[in-house]
Amino acid sequence: MLTQFGAAMVGLADSIMVGHYGTTDLAAVSFSNAIFFTVMVFSMGALMGVTPLVGHVHGRLEKLETASFTSEEEREKELSHKHEQISSYMANGIVFTVLMCAISLLLLAPCIPYLDSFGQEPEVIACARPYYILIVLSIIPFLLFCFSKQFLEGLGNTWVAMVITLGCNLLNIFLNWLFIFGHCGFEPMGAKGAGLASLIARSLMAAIFLIAMMVHSDWRRYILAIRGRLITRREVEHLLAIGTPIGLQSFAEAFLFTASFVIIGWISKEALAAHHIANQMADLTFMLAMGIGAATTIRVSHQLGKGDIQAVRMASRASIHLCLLMNTIGAAIMIFGRNHIPYIFTDDPEVVPTASTLLIIAGTLQYVDGLQCIGAAMLRGIQDVRAPMRIALFAYIGVAMPLGLYLTFPAGLGAKGMWIAFVIALAIPAVLFHIRFHRKLKEEIELLN
């Protein structure tokens, strides 16, 4: 949770600091990130497939360590085989990550000369272009960090990613202060300064993670065990088969929110800035749910590897309770603080009233968004990824987009209409994911019996 919260704080810090530099810069950061995160979320989602695969093998490894064998030689042979499987996921996962980096760059880079084709105001585009170029470059080290994080989470370790994320985020805030406002001899760069700070911080995140894995003997063994023979087309395709549906599911939700930024940008830059404020606050609680979801995937995959269905069920229930608790707190903060939160970002009198209204709907959104996030994580833990992808595509693209457009323009609700569509659309996977999980769990019990 702290890792995910820390990741969200980067965007929040950028928005607060850039917002106080200027409304145009805030709109530029909002617009650029809307495009960038659509692709980044797809790649991050694809890499999430590493965690349940490694976690399932790690669960079997833990079970073997306490199992009885006819001979010590047989025991060592079985343990060695499992360690080799994990090393194989490391080797093929690196290849998979390089592939995701290439795909991300191929999707993001061609947008640079065509940013003015999205219908945004000219001054916003002029400010957005240099920021966008810098964050596109940052996706390479960031995805390398994400892969390392997902791999270690599969082994049950989450504290390394937390320390690196929080530390580098503090650095990012300091660099924002230097570059955005022009302190210590630097000239004020506004949004461009925020992009440069993000590039430096994300590069350090990847470098520090590699050092941490090489220092720890238990993790270094998997890096040192990488051999050419471990890299196979079959394993890369396996990672693609698990990761791509997760990536597409994440992409569908990200695309919905990206499209909402473009659509609301057609109203005015003030409406876009207000939408960005509500979205930033919603992201904070969503990232907490993502953290609980990551823990859920780890626990479910480990316990499934051990064959303990009761422990799988207990992990899923605990995650739901935790999510509801955290999202209730988040919703209360947004709803009761709606008249004060916007001033953290800006004092523009045309932005604050709209943002206050959107925060009420964003507070309501927390429950359905959190439950769909946890439901997806539970299904990832049992490696069920294709049906959730189809449900997500239907809800986010088939329902939310046309409904949001109708409520925003023909119905005359403006930005509020898009947020109401979010609530309705996210309720669909929030219900269906949990129904499917319990159905799949019954099937697992029948197989074991």
N, C-alpha and C positions, 0 to 999 in steps of 0.2 A: 504493500500500500504506500509506503514512504517513497519507494522508487517511482511509482506511477504518479504520486502527488508531486514529487520533485520535477518530473518531466513536464507536468502541467504548469508548474510554477515558472518554467522558462517562458512559455507563451504569455502567462499572466504578467510577469515582470516586464517583458518586452512591450506589452500593450499599455501597462501603466506608465512606463517611462516614455515611450514614444507618444502616448496620448497627451502627456504634459508638454511635449515638445511642439505638437501641432495636430489638429484634427485631420488635416490632409495626410500626414504621415501615418496616423492611426488607421485611416481608411486604406492606405497603401499596404501596410503590414497585414491588415485583415484580408484584403483581396489576394495578395500574394500567397499567404498561408492557406487560403481556401483551395487554391490550385495545387500547391505543393503537398498539402496533407492528404489530398485525395490519392495521389500516387504513393506517398510515403506509407500511408495506412495499409494500402494493398501489400506492399513489400514487407512491412512489419507483420501483418497478418499471416503472410506466407511463411515467415520464419517461425511463427508460433507453433507450426507443426512439428518443429524439432523437439519441443518440450515433452509432449505425450509419448513420442517414440522413445526418447532417451529415458523418460520416467518409467515407462513400462518395463524396459530392460533392467533399469536400476532396481525396480521393485522385485523382479525375479532374482536379481543378484543378492539382495538383502535376504530373501527367502532361502536361497542356497547357502548363505553363510551360517544359518542356524539349522540347516537340514543335516540328516545323518547319511553317510556314504559307506559303502563296503570297504573302501580304501582311501587313503590320503591322496593317492595319485589320481583317482577318479574325481575327488573333490577339487583338486587343483585344475584338472582338465576342464571341468564345468565352469569354474570361476574364470579361468583364462578365456574361455569362449565368450562369456558375457562381457568381459572387459574389451575383448576385440570387437564385439558388436558396437559398444559405445564409441570406441576409437573410429570405427567405420562411419558412424553418424557424424563424428567430428570432421573427418576427412571429406566426406561427401557433402556435409553441411557447408563447409567453406566454399566448395565449388558452387553449391546452390546459392550462397550469399553473393558471390561474384556475379552469377547470372542475374540475381535480383537487382544488383547495382547497375548492371548494363541496361536492363529493361527500364529501370526508373529513369536513368539519364536519357534514354531514347524517347521516353514519354514526356519528360519535363523540358529538356533543352529546346526542342522545336517550338515551344510556346513563347520563347523570349521575344522574337520579333513580332509576334501577333498578340501581345497583351492588350493592345488598344482595340482589338476586335471583340472584346467582351462587353462593350457598351458602358464602360466606366468613364468617369469624368477625366479630361486630359491631364489635369494637374495630379490626379491620383496615379495615373499610369506613369507619368514622368518620375514620380517619387518611388513607385513600386519596382521599376525595372532593375536598378542596381541591387536593391534588397533581394529580389527574386533570384538573380544570378548567384549571389553569395549563398543563399540557403540551398539552391540546387546543388552546388558544389559540396555542401556539407552532408549530403545524403550518403555519400560513400563511407566516410568514417562512422556515421550514425548507424548504418545497417550492419557494419562489422561489429559494432558494440552490441546491437540488438541480437545478433546471432550468438555471441559469447554469453550474453545474458540468458537467452533461451536455453542454451546448452547447460549452463550451470543450474538453472532452475530445474531442469530435468533430473539433475543429480541431487536436488533438494536444497541447494544453496541459493539464498536470495539476498544475503547481507552485503556481498561484494558489490553487486549492482547498485544497491541502495547507497553505500558509501561513495562510490564513484559519481553517481548521479547527483547527490546532494552537494558534494564538493565542487564539481564542475559547474553546477547551477549557481553557486555562490560566486564563482569566478565569472560566469556569464553576466551576472548582475553588476559586478564591479566593472567589467569591460563595457557594458552598456553605459554606465555612468561616465566612463572615459570618452567613448566614441560618439554617443548620441548627443551629449551636451557640450563636449569639447573641453574636458578638464586635463590638467597636467601637460599642457602644451599641445594637445590634439585639437584640431578644428572641429566644430560641431558638424556632425554628419546626419543626424536624424535617423530615419529608417535604415539608411545604408549602414550606419554604425551598429545598429542592432543586428543586421545580417552578418557583419564582420565578427561581432562578438560570438554569435551562434556558431560560425564556422570554426573559430579557434577552440571554443569549449567542446564541440562535438569531436574534433580531431583528438583532443586530449583524452576524452572518454574512451575512445577505441584503443589508444596507445597504453593507457593505464591498465585497462582490462587485460590486455595481452601480457603485460608485466606481472600482474597479479596471478594469472594462470601459470606462468612459468615459474614463479616463486613457490607456489603450493605444490608439493610433491605428488599428491593424489591426482591433481588435475594435469600436471606436467606430463604424467605418464601417457595421457591420451594424445597430447600434442606430439610427443616424441615417438609414439607408436605409429604415427601416420606414415603409411607407405603407399607407393603407387598402386600396389595390388588391392588396397582397400577401396580405392576410388573406382566405382563401377557405374555403368549406365543404369543398371537395375536399381541401385540404391538412390541415385539422383532422381530417377523417375518415381521412386517410392516417396521421396520427399516432396516432389511436385504433386503427386496424387493426394497427399495429406495437406500440404501447404497451400496449394492453389485455391481449393474451395474456401479455406479460411480467409485467404487473401481477398477473394472475390466477395465474401460475406462482409469483410471489413470495408472493402471498396464501396459496396452498395450503400452502407451507412454514411461513409465519408462523402460519396458523390452527392447524396441527398443534402448534406450540410454545405458542401461546396456550391451546389446549384442554388441553395438558399441565399448564399452571400451574393452571387451574381444577380439573382432575381431582385433581392432587396436593394442592391446597388442601383437598380433601375428607378427606384423610388427617389432616393436622394443620398448624398454622402452622410447626412446626419442620421438617416434611418439605418444605413449600413454600419455606422459607428455604434449606434444603440444595439443593433443586432449582435455586433461583435462583443460588446460588454456582457450581454446576457449569455452568449455562447461561451465566453471565457469562464464565467461562474459555473455554468453547467458542466464544463469540462473538468473542473476541479473535483466535483463529486463523482463524475463518471470515471475519472482516473482512480479514485478510491475503490470504486466497484471493479475496475480493471485489475487492481492489485489483489482484491479478494478473489477475483476470477482466476488470476494466475496461480494463487495458492490452491484454489479448488482443482485446477487442472493437474497440478503436481500431486496433490493428495489422492485424487481419483485415479490417476494413472499408476501411482505407486501401489495403491491398495488393490487395483485390478490386476497388476502384475503378480501380486501375492495370492490372488484368488479370494480375497476377503470382501465379499459383496456387502456385508453389514457395515464394514468400515467405509466403503464407497458411499453407501446411503447416508451414513452419519456425516461424512465430509460435505455432501451436497446440502443437507439440512442446515448445517452450521453456517455454510456460506450464504444461504438465503437469509438467515436471521441476522448475520453481520451486515449484509448489504442493506436490508430494510432499516436497521438501526442507523447506519452511516448516512443513508439517503434521507431519512427523516430529519436528521440534524442539518444536512445540507439544504433541504427544502425550507426548513424553518428560517435559516439564515437568509436565504434569498427572498422569501416572502416578507418577513418582518423587517429586513434591512433594505428593502427595495428603494426607499427614499434616500438612503445614504450611500449605498454601494456605488452608484454611477459616478459620484463625486471623487471616488478613488481614481477613476480613469480620466475624467474630464469635467470641466465646469461649464461646458457649452450649453446654454439654455435651451437649444433646440434638440439636443441629444438626451439630456437627463430625463425628461418626462416619458419619452418613448421607452427608454431603457428600463425605467421603473415598472412600466406596465408589462414589458416582456419578462421581467424577472419573476412575476407572479406565475406566468405560464411555465417558465423554466423550472420553478420549484415543483410544480405538479408533474412535470416531465420526469423528475428524478426516479420515481417509483417504477414506471414502465421501462425506462432506460436501464436502470440498475438490474431489474429482474431479467431482461433479455440478455444483458451482458453475462450474468451468472449462469443463465441457462445455456448459453453458447459455450462457456468455459467447461461446464459439466459434460456436455456432449463431446468437446475436444478431448477431455480426459479419457473417454472410452473410444476415441478415434472415429467418432461418427460426425462427418463433416459435410457430406454432400447434400443431405436433406436440409440442414440448417441454412446452407447457402441458397437453396431454392426458396426457402421461406423468406429469407432476408431480401432477396432480389424482388420478390413479389411485394413485400410490405413497403420497402423503401423506395423502389422505383415505380412499381405498378400502382400503389395506393397513395403514398405521401406526395409524390411529384404532381400528379394532376389535381389532387385535392388542395395542395398548397397553392398552386397557381390560381385555382378557382377562388379560394378564400381570400387570397391577397389582392387580386385585381377585380374580377367581376363582382364578388361579394363586397368589395370595398373595405376589407378589414386591414389592409396594409401588412406590415410586418407581423402583426398579431395573428393573421390568418395562417402564415407559414408555421408559426410555433404551435398553433392548434392542430395543424396537420401532423406535426412531429408526434404529438401525444397520441393521436389516434393510430398512426402507422406503427409506432414502436410497441403499442399494446398487443399487436398481432404476434410477433415473435416472443414477446414476454410470456404469453400463454402457451403457444405451440411448442416452444423449446422445452418447457418443463414437462408437458404431456409426453413428448417424444422420449425424453430422458428416462422417465419412469417405465415407459413401455420397453425400451431397450434394456433396462436393468432387469426386468422380468424375463426377457429372453436370455440374458446371461445366467440368471439363476436356473432356468430350465436346462441350459447347456451343461452347467456344472452338476446338476442332479442326474 
